[in-house]
Amino acid sequence: MDHRLLEIVACPVCKGKLIYDKENQELICKLDRLAYPIKEGIPVLLEPEARTMKMEEGR
């Protein structure tokens, strides 16, 4: 994941900052508790494609 891209992408729901989770290949929005997948190196920033994170995740 290109770190320059992380500086300009935002959560499509709240427009907040996204955090890159290299292990799971996801972009995480801690405010909305959503994890957006990265497929073949491309972030899929669509709310229906996002995974809702469990309360214990991301601590």
GUFIZA-539503 format. One record per residue (C-alpha): residue number from 1; chain; y, z, x. Coordinates in Angstrom, 3 decimals. Layout:
! GUFIZA-539503
(zake NUM, A, (Y, Z, X))
...
//
This chain:
! GUFIZA-539503
(zake 1, A, (0.000, 0.000, 0.000))
(zake 2, A, (3.349, -1.029, 1.419))
(zake 3, A, (5.573, 2.044, 1.741))
(zake 4, A, (8.674, -0.105, 1.138))
(zake 5, A, (7.257, -0.911, -2.291))
(zake 6, A, (6.890, 2.802, -3.053))
(zake 7, A, (10.636, 3.211, -2.544))
(zake 8, A, (11.468, 0.800, -5.374))
(zake 9, A, (8.679, 1.205, -7.959))
(zake 10, A, (9.047, 3.768, -10.731))
(zake 11, A, (6.985, 5.083, -13.597))
(zake 12, A, (7.409, 2.689, -16.533))
(zake 13, A, (7.414, 5.618, -18.974))
(zake 14, A, (9.950, 8.055, -17.484))
(zake 15, A, (11.374, 5.971, -14.599))
(zake 16, A, (10.416, 8.805, -12.228))
(zake 17, A, (9.074, 8.632, -8.699))
(zake 18, A, (5.455, 7.624, -8.116))
(zake 19, A, (3.235, 9.147, -5.437))
(zake 20, A, (0.588, 7.073, -3.676))
(zake 21, A, (-2.952, 8.476, -3.798))
(zake 22, A, (-4.744, 6.512, -1.083))
(zake 23, A, (-8.169, 8.058, -1.740))
(zake 24, A, (-8.251, 7.040, -5.419))
(zake 25, A, (-6.065, 3.926, -5.060))
(zake 26, A, (-3.599, 5.106, -7.700))
(zake 27, A, (0.103, 5.666, -8.147))
(zake 28, A, (0.708, 9.077, -9.695))
(zake 29, A, (3.543, 10.205, -11.953))
(zake 30, A, (3.525, 14.003, -11.876))
(zake 31, A, (6.074, 14.271, -14.698))
(zake 32, A, (3.950, 12.337, -17.203))
(zake 33, A, (0.588, 13.242, -15.611))
(zake 34, A, (-0.376, 9.564, -15.481))
(zake 35, A, (-2.278, 7.746, -12.730))
(zake 36, A, (-1.698, 3.991, -12.501))
(zake 37, A, (-4.507, 2.021, -10.830))
(zake 38, A, (-4.051, -0.230, -7.821))
(zake 39, A, (-6.329, -3.257, -8.176))
(zake 40, A, (-6.816, -5.568, -5.192))
(zake 41, A, (-3.679, -4.122, -3.606))
(zake 42, A, (-1.501, -4.670, -6.698))
(zake 43, A, (-0.180, -1.702, -8.726))
(zake 44, A, (-0.906, -2.050, -12.441))
(zake 45, A, (2.118, -0.313, -13.943))
(zake 46, A, (1.168, -0.624, -17.596))
(zake 47, A, (0.957, 2.548, -19.671))
(zake 48, A, (-2.248, 1.441, -21.500))
(zake 49, A, (-3.935, 0.951, -18.094))
(zake 50, A, (-2.921, 4.404, -16.821))
(zake 51, A, (-5.341, 7.292, -16.665))
(zake 52, A, (-4.203, 10.621, -18.097))
(zake 53, A, (-4.600, 13.264, -15.431))
(zake 54, A, (-6.311, 16.573, -16.076))
(zake 55, A, (-4.313, 19.780, -15.707))
(zake 56, A, (-6.146, 20.797, -12.514))
(zake 57, A, (-5.465, 17.459, -10.791))
(zake 58, A, (-2.551, 17.013, -8.446))
(zake 59, A, (-1.985, 20.636, -7.572))
//
